[in-house]
Amino acid sequence: MTLAEFEKKVATDSNSSLRASRIWTKVVLDCLADAIATEDIVALYGFGTFEHIARKPKVGRNAKTGERIEIPAKMALKFIPCRKIKDSI
């Protein structure tokens, strides 16, 4: 589902205008992005939890040459869906 499709679905499901749906979708996604950027754990009841995790550095291999390469440590985003979503998948 694209952002445009999501906005249309929100407008349809809430019986509101597409313009209002776009505004509210942008506000919600901006708030979510800000919370995630500050490394907070964002728990949305009935949807899931977003949190930052630290990935350790590791050694990988170049698929073409087989050469060993160092993969640096990095921060990643982890999403844990709620039980309702897990059960529906």
CNS distance restraints for C-alpha pairs under 8 A (distance, minus, plus):
assign (resid   1 and name CA) (resid   5 and name CA) 6.01 0.50 0.50
assign (resid   1 and name CA) (resid   6 and name CA) 6.49 0.50 0.50
assign (resid   2 and name CA) (resid   6 and name CA) 6.17 0.50 0.50
assign (resid   3 and name CA) (resid   7 and name CA) 6.14 0.50 0.50
assign (resid   4 and name CA) (resid   8 and name CA) 6.28 0.50 0.50
assign (resid   5 and name CA) (resid   9 and name CA) 6.20 0.50 0.50
assign (resid   6 and name CA) (resid  10 and name CA) 6.19 0.50 0.50
assign (resid   7 and name CA) (resid  11 and name CA) 6.19 0.50 0.50
assign (resid   7 and name CA) (resid  18 and name CA) 6.90 0.50 0.50
assign (resid   7 and name CA) (resid  21 and name CA) 5.70 0.50 0.50
assign (resid   7 and name CA) (resid  22 and name CA) 5.74 0.50 0.50
assign (resid   7 and name CA) (resid  25 and name CA) 6.75 0.50 0.50
assign (resid   8 and name CA) (resid  12 and name CA) 6.13 0.50 0.50
assign (resid   8 and name CA) (resid  18 and name CA) 6.27 0.50 0.50
assign (resid   8 and name CA) (resid  21 and name CA) 7.39 0.50 0.50
assign (resid   9 and name CA) (resid  13 and name CA) 5.94 0.50 0.50
assign (resid  10 and name CA) (resid  14 and name CA) 5.94 0.50 0.50
assign (resid  10 and name CA) (resid  21 and name CA) 6.12 0.50 0.50
assign (resid  11 and name CA) (resid  15 and name CA) 5.76 0.50 0.50
assign (resid  11 and name CA) (resid  16 and name CA) 4.97 0.50 0.50
assign (resid  11 and name CA) (resid  17 and name CA) 5.71 0.50 0.50
assign (resid  11 and name CA) (resid  18 and name CA) 5.34 0.50 0.50
assign (resid  11 and name CA) (resid  20 and name CA) 7.62 0.50 0.50
assign (resid  11 and name CA) (resid  21 and name CA) 5.23 0.50 0.50
assign (resid  12 and name CA) (resid  16 and name CA) 6.76 0.50 0.50
assign (resid  16 and name CA) (resid  20 and name CA) 6.61 0.50 0.50
assign (resid  16 and name CA) (resid  21 and name CA) 6.80 0.50 0.50
assign (resid  17 and name CA) (resid  21 and name CA) 6.24 0.50 0.50
assign (resid  18 and name CA) (resid  22 and name CA) 6.12 0.50 0.50
assign (resid  19 and name CA) (resid  23 and name CA) 6.36 0.50 0.50
assign (resid  20 and name CA) (resid  24 and name CA) 6.22 0.50 0.50
assign (resid  21 and name CA) (resid  25 and name CA) 5.94 0.50 0.50
assign (resid  22 and name CA) (resid  26 and name CA) 6.08 0.50 0.50
assign (resid  23 and name CA) (resid  27 and name CA) 6.23 0.50 0.50
assign (resid  24 and name CA) (resid  28 and name CA) 6.10 0.50 0.50
assign (resid  25 and name CA) (resid  29 and name CA) 6.09 0.50 0.50
assign (resid  26 and name CA) (resid  30 and name CA) 5.95 0.50 0.50
assign (resid  27 and name CA) (resid  31 and name CA) 6.16 0.50 0.50
assign (resid  28 and name CA) (resid  32 and name CA) 6.17 0.50 0.50
assign (resid  29 and name CA) (resid  33 and name CA) 6.05 0.50 0.50
assign (resid  30 and name CA) (resid  34 and name CA) 6.09 0.50 0.50
assign (resid  31 and name CA) (resid  35 and name CA) 6.22 0.50 0.50
assign (resid  32 and name CA) (resid  36 and name CA) 6.17 0.50 0.50
assign (resid  32 and name CA) (resid  42 and name CA) 7.68 0.50 0.50
assign (resid  33 and name CA) (resid  37 and name CA) 5.96 0.50 0.50
assign (resid  34 and name CA) (resid  38 and name CA) 6.40 0.50 0.50
assign (resid  35 and name CA) (resid  39 and name CA) 6.74 0.50 0.50
assign (resid  35 and name CA) (resid  40 and name CA) 5.77 0.50 0.50
assign (resid  35 and name CA) (resid  41 and name CA) 7.73 0.50 0.50
assign (resid  35 and name CA) (resid  42 and name CA) 6.81 0.50 0.50
assign (resid  36 and name CA) (resid  40 and name CA) 5.73 0.50 0.50
assign (resid  36 and name CA) (resid  41 and name CA) 7.05 0.50 0.50
assign (resid  36 and name CA) (resid  42 and name CA) 6.87 0.50 0.50
assign (resid  36 and name CA) (resid  50 and name CA) 7.23 0.50 0.50
assign (resid  36 and name CA) (resid  51 and name CA) 7.02 0.50 0.50
assign (resid  36 and name CA) (resid  52 and name CA) 7.51 0.50 0.50
assign (resid  39 and name CA) (resid  51 and name CA) 6.96 0.50 0.50
assign (resid  39 and name CA) (resid  52 and name CA) 5.91 0.50 0.50
assign (resid  40 and name CA) (resid  51 and name CA) 6.72 0.50 0.50
assign (resid  40 and name CA) (resid  52 and name CA) 7.63 0.50 0.50
assign (resid  41 and name CA) (resid  49 and name CA) 7.03 0.50 0.50
assign (resid  41 and name CA) (resid  50 and name CA) 5.84 0.50 0.50
assign (resid  41 and name CA) (resid  51 and name CA) 4.70 0.50 0.50
assign (resid  41 and name CA) (resid  52 and name CA) 7.30 0.50 0.50
assign (resid  42 and name CA) (resid  49 and name CA) 5.57 0.50 0.50
assign (resid  42 and name CA) (resid  50 and name CA) 5.08 0.50 0.50
assign (resid  42 and name CA) (resid  51 and name CA) 6.47 0.50 0.50
assign (resid  43 and name CA) (resid  48 and name CA) 6.02 0.50 0.50
assign (resid  43 and name CA) (resid  49 and name CA) 4.28 0.50 0.50
assign (resid  43 and name CA) (resid  50 and name CA) 6.43 0.50 0.50
assign (resid  44 and name CA) (resid  48 and name CA) 5.36 0.50 0.50
assign (resid  44 and name CA) (resid  49 and name CA) 6.04 0.50 0.50
assign (resid  45 and name CA) (resid  82 and name CA) 7.62 0.50 0.50
assign (resid  46 and name CA) (resid  82 and name CA) 5.99 0.50 0.50
assign (resid  46 and name CA) (resid  84 and name CA) 7.29 0.50 0.50
assign (resid  47 and name CA) (resid  81 and name CA) 6.05 0.50 0.50
assign (resid  47 and name CA) (resid  82 and name CA) 5.32 0.50 0.50
assign (resid  47 and name CA) (resid  85 and name CA) 7.18 0.50 0.50
assign (resid  48 and name CA) (resid  79 and name CA) 6.89 0.50 0.50
assign (resid  48 and name CA) (resid  80 and name CA) 5.44 0.50 0.50
assign (resid  48 and name CA) (resid  81 and name CA) 4.08 0.50 0.50
assign (resid  48 and name CA) (resid  82 and name CA) 4.57 0.50 0.50
assign (resid  49 and name CA) (resid  79 and name CA) 5.60 0.50 0.50
assign (resid  49 and name CA) (resid  80 and name CA) 5.13 0.50 0.50
assign (resid  49 and name CA) (resid  81 and name CA) 6.40 0.50 0.50
assign (resid  49 and name CA) (resid  82 and name CA) 7.57 0.50 0.50
assign (resid  50 and name CA) (resid  77 and name CA) 6.87 0.50 0.50
assign (resid  50 and name CA) (resid  78 and name CA) 5.68 0.50 0.50
assign (resid  50 and name CA) (resid  79 and name CA) 4.62 0.50 0.50
assign (resid  50 and name CA) (resid  80 and name CA) 6.59 0.50 0.50
assign (resid  51 and name CA) (resid  77 and name CA) 5.82 0.50 0.50
assign (resid  51 and name CA) (resid  78 and name CA) 5.30 0.50 0.50
assign (resid  51 and name CA) (resid  79 and name CA) 6.63 0.50 0.50
assign (resid  52 and name CA) (resid  75 and name CA) 6.61 0.50 0.50
assign (resid  52 and name CA) (resid  76 and name CA) 5.74 0.50 0.50
assign (resid  52 and name CA) (resid  77 and name CA) 4.77 0.50 0.50
assign (resid  52 and name CA) (resid  78 and name CA) 6.08 0.50 0.50
assign (resid  53 and name CA) (resid  75 and name CA) 5.76 0.50 0.50
assign (resid  53 and name CA) (resid  76 and name CA) 5.34 0.50 0.50
assign (resid  53 and name CA) (resid  77 and name CA) 6.16 0.50 0.50
assign (resid  53 and name CA) (resid  78 and name CA) 6.63 0.50 0.50
assign (resid  54 and name CA) (resid  73 and name CA) 7.32 0.50 0.50
assign (resid  54 and name CA) (resid  74 and name CA) 5.98 0.50 0.50
assign (resid  54 and name CA) (resid  75 and name CA) 4.60 0.50 0.50
assign (resid  54 and name CA) (resid  76 and name CA) 6.26 0.50 0.50
assign (resid  55 and name CA) (resid  73 and name CA) 5.46 0.50 0.50
assign (resid  55 and name CA) (resid  74 and name CA) 5.27 0.50 0.50
assign (resid  55 and name CA) (resid  75 and name CA) 5.91 0.50 0.50
assign (resid  55 and name CA) (resid  76 and name CA) 6.81 0.50 0.50
assign (resid  56 and name CA) (resid  72 and name CA) 7.38 0.50 0.50
assign (resid  56 and name CA) (resid  73 and name CA) 4.75 0.50 0.50
assign (resid  56 and name CA) (resid  74 and name CA) 6.99 0.50 0.50
assign (resid  57 and name CA) (resid  70 and name CA) 7.32 0.50 0.50
assign (resid  57 and name CA) (resid  71 and name CA) 5.57 0.50 0.50
assign (resid  57 and name CA) (resid  72 and name CA) 4.55 0.50 0.50
assign (resid  57 and name CA) (resid  73 and name CA) 4.10 0.50 0.50
assign (resid  57 and name CA) (resid  74 and name CA) 7.56 0.50 0.50
assign (resid  58 and name CA) (resid  70 and name CA) 6.07 0.50 0.50
assign (resid  58 and name CA) (resid  71 and name CA) 5.18 0.50 0.50
assign (resid  58 and name CA) (resid  72 and name CA) 6.70 0.50 0.50
assign (resid  58 and name CA) (resid  73 and name CA) 7.53 0.50 0.50
assign (resid  59 and name CA) (resid  68 and name CA) 6.62 0.50 0.50
assign (resid  59 and name CA) (resid  69 and name CA) 5.75 0.50 0.50
assign (resid  59 and name CA) (resid  70 and name CA) 4.72 0.50 0.50
assign (resid  59 and name CA) (resid  71 and name CA) 5.74 0.50 0.50
assign (resid  60 and name CA) (resid  68 and name CA) 5.72 0.50 0.50
assign (resid  60 and name CA) (resid  69 and name CA) 5.21 0.50 0.50
assign (resid  60 and name CA) (resid  70 and name CA) 6.21 0.50 0.50
assign (resid  60 and name CA) (resid  71 and name CA) 6.49 0.50 0.50
assign (resid  61 and name CA) (resid  66 and name CA) 5.46 0.50 0.50
assign (resid  61 and name CA) (resid  67 and name CA) 5.45 0.50 0.50
assign (resid  61 and name CA) (resid  68 and name CA) 4.53 0.50 0.50
assign (resid  61 and name CA) (resid  69 and name CA) 5.63 0.50 0.50
assign (resid  62 and name CA) (resid  66 and name CA) 4.94 0.50 0.50
assign (resid  62 and name CA) (resid  67 and name CA) 5.21 0.50 0.50
assign (resid  62 and name CA) (resid  68 and name CA) 6.40 0.50 0.50
assign (resid  62 and name CA) (resid  69 and name CA) 6.77 0.50 0.50
assign (resid  63 and name CA) (resid  67 and name CA) 7.90 0.50 0.50
assign (resid  81 and name CA) (resid  85 and name CA) 6.02 0.50 0.50
assign (resid  81 and name CA) (resid  86 and name CA) 6.25 0.50 0.50
assign (resid  82 and name CA) (resid  86 and name CA) 6.30 0.50 0.50
assign (resid  83 and name CA) (resid  87 and name CA) 5.97 0.50 0.50
assign (resid  84 and name CA) (resid  88 and name CA) 6.29 0.50 0.50
assign (resid  85 and name CA) (resid  89 and name CA) 6.38 0.50 0.50
